[in-house]
Amino acid sequence: MPDLKFNPVAHDHKKFLAKAQKRDGFTEAYEALALEYQLASQMLKARARAGLTQDAVAERMGTTKSAISRLESAGKHAPSLATLKRYAEAVGCDLQVKLVPHKAA
């Protein structure tokens, strides 16, 4: 059985963004994927709160660690609502989806 103890990896997102924004085209590409990055961030935070590894979430969902890695990677693919529900359940969360009207200009 794999080691299911959670060991977070240090990541300074502000530092990463500051460095990445110097690359041509990064800002436009990042902004185009803003929703995906928000979702990925929420997924990682939920898994961390639950104290679970990708292996543990995969086991709970009946899938593989690589599938969880793909789910938690922004922009790689668009998971179905059913998959997001299963992930939320595996990390002890409820999934909520909202449509928010655009703000008037």
C-alpha positions as CSV (number, residue, x, y, z in Angstrom):
1,M,0.0,0.0,0.0
2,P,1.4,3.5,-0.9
3,D,2.3,6.0,1.7
4,L,-0.9,8.1,2.1
5,K,0.6,10.7,4.4
6,F,0.2,14.3,3.1
7,N,3.5,16.2,2.6
8,P,2.8,19.6,1.0
9,V,5.3,21.0,-1.5
10,A,6.3,24.6,-0.9
11,H,5.2,26.9,-3.7
12,D,5.4,30.7,-3.7
13,H,2.7,31.5,-6.4
14,K,3.4,35.3,-6.3
15,K,7.1,34.7,-7.0
16,F,6.2,32.3,-9.8
17,L,3.8,34.8,-11.4
18,A,6.3,37.6,-11.1
19,K,8.9,35.6,-13.0
20,A,6.5,34.1,-15.5
21,Q,5.0,37.4,-16.4
22,K,8.3,38.4,-18.0
23,R,7.8,35.8,-20.7
24,D,6.1,37.0,-24.0
25,G,2.5,36.0,-24.2
26,F,2.3,34.7,-20.6
27,T,-0.2,37.3,-19.3
28,E,-2.7,36.8,-22.1
29,A,-2.5,33.0,-21.8
30,Y,-2.8,33.1,-18.0
31,E,-5.8,35.4,-18.2
32,A,-7.5,33.1,-20.8
33,L,-7.2,30.3,-18.3
34,A,-8.2,32.3,-15.1
35,L,-11.2,30.2,-14.3
36,E,-9.3,26.9,-14.7
37,Y,-6.5,28.2,-12.5
38,Q,-9.1,29.2,-9.8
39,L,-10.7,25.8,-9.9
40,A,-7.3,24.0,-9.7
41,S,-6.3,26.2,-6.8
42,Q,-9.5,25.4,-5.0
43,M,-9.0,21.7,-5.6
44,L,-5.5,21.8,-4.2
45,K,-6.6,23.7,-1.1
46,A,-9.4,21.3,-0.5
47,R,-7.1,18.3,-0.8
48,A,-4.6,20.0,1.5
49,R,-7.3,20.8,4.1
50,A,-8.4,17.1,4.0
51,G,-4.7,16.1,4.5
52,L,-4.8,13.8,1.5
53,T,-2.2,12.8,-1.1
54,Q,-3.1,12.4,-4.8
55,D,-2.8,8.7,-4.2
56,A,-5.4,8.8,-1.4
57,V,-7.8,10.8,-3.4
58,A,-7.3,8.5,-6.4
59,E,-8.0,5.5,-4.1
60,R,-11.2,7.1,-2.8
61,M,-12.4,7.9,-6.4
62,G,-11.4,4.5,-7.8
63,T,-8.9,6.0,-10.3
64,T,-5.2,6.6,-10.6
65,K,-2.8,9.2,-9.2
66,S,-2.0,10.4,-12.7
67,A,-5.8,11.0,-13.3
68,I,-5.9,13.1,-10.1
69,S,-2.7,15.0,-11.3
70,R,-4.5,15.8,-14.6
71,L,-7.6,17.0,-12.7
72,E,-5.5,19.3,-10.6
73,S,-3.7,20.8,-13.6
74,A,-5.3,23.9,-15.0
75,G,-5.8,24.0,-18.7
76,K,-4.8,20.4,-19.4
77,H,-8.4,19.2,-19.9
78,A,-12.0,20.1,-18.8
79,P,-13.3,17.6,-16.2
80,S,-17.0,16.7,-16.3
81,L,-19.3,17.8,-13.5
82,A,-19.6,14.2,-12.5
83,T,-15.9,13.9,-12.0
84,L,-15.7,17.2,-10.1
85,K,-18.5,15.9,-7.8
86,R,-16.6,12.7,-7.2
87,Y,-13.4,14.7,-6.4
88,A,-15.3,17.0,-4.0
89,E,-16.7,14.0,-2.2
90,A,-13.3,12.4,-2.0
91,V,-11.8,15.5,-0.3
92,G,-14.8,16.0,2.0
93,C,-16.5,18.9,0.2
94,D,-19.7,19.7,-1.7
95,L,-19.4,21.0,-5.2
96,Q,-21.2,24.3,-6.0
97,V,-21.5,25.8,-9.4
98,K,-22.8,29.3,-10.0
99,L,-23.6,31.5,-13.0
100,V,-22.9,35.1,-12.0
101,P,-24.3,37.9,-14.2
102,H,-21.8,40.3,-15.8
103,K,-21.4,43.6,-14.0
104,A,-22.9,46.5,-15.8
105,A,-20.2,48.7,-17.4
